[in-house]
Amino acid sequence: MALSPDWLNDKYSRLERKNAFDGSLVHGTSKFNRDTGRNSKPVNPFQAFIDPETNLIRQELTRPRNCPVCGAPPGEGLFIKDGFRHVRCPSCGLIYVSLILRDEIMIKYWREEMAWNAVLRTGPQTDMDKLKFAYGLELASSHAPGELPGTLLDVGAGTGTFIRLADGRGWKTTALELNVESAETMESEGYQVIVKPLELADLSENAYDMVTLWEVLEHLAEPKIVLSNTRELLTSGGVLLILVPNSGSLVTRILHEKSNTFGGHSHLNHFNPSSMKILLESLDYEILEMETVLTELGTIYNHLDFQDPYLGDAPETIPQLTPELIHDKLWGSRLLVVAKKADDS
Ligand SMILES: [Zn+2]
């Protein structure tokens, strides 16, 4: 039977669970950013390839693409950041990067990237992530079919914190991860790891009761192909869990290009609730849950106080701006979605 934890049907218990892994609320914004090493991460590893005449990454390293949700040609240019042009789709509203790095450059980057792994492995980040992953796993499980725990595929498993948690709760896990260092660590701990992109992984269809994509879709040149593949891999009634940065969040709509979420070499797609809905429904998924997590309230206050948004220490100045309001409006900085294959398809 599907698990249905008590907190799920009580709005305030649910909010309490979310607030417990909101690093800014728990630790304070600048302290959390410093303690996790976010502030010392290299800003743009492709800085050296920016053409000073155009402010864009040298064209021979890039390729164009249309809107990855609806296929429309690139529309209104919003801004250039770190050498990449960010545009908004005139048809579906998605904010995305075009031109993007060529596929082989992107894959090499993901295989070798280490700086973000170091952030993910810090104590404060791991503690917050475990609570976040437990929340998502319980939420998605409440919609999953049959005997649980069952089979779980984690696409883009990162340093493995979620795989360890799911395994500890009895799920039969498979991790998909391109990063060599992360994959080797998980393999050395005995986990099943596939070091290939999903399209090449040759996994069995109808085999997974849950497929998870924790902060993965924003990185993919072709998110639609990946979601179409995950649909084939799910069992009947199996659930898909997605977490992505939310371009409809209050923090991103206030900070615009100053938001850390915009960095064109790796964050290629910026979904909001509306473009995510269009994407999933176009692939015959039925959305079961859509909500936001993480407030970034401190980031907002720092910016409003003319301080560094991520390292300032501004006081809270708008008492009405509560985590409850933020999440009621889907203004949190991450969008969390649970979906399954639509029944009639
Ligand atoms: Zn579009």
Boltz pocket constraint, residues with backbone or C-beta under 6 A from the ligand:
constraints:
  - pocket:
      binder: B
      contacts: [[A, 67], [A, 68], [A, 69], [A, 70], [A, 71], [A, 72], [A, 89], [A, 90], [A, 91], [A, 92], [A, 93], [A, 94]]
      max_distance: 6.0
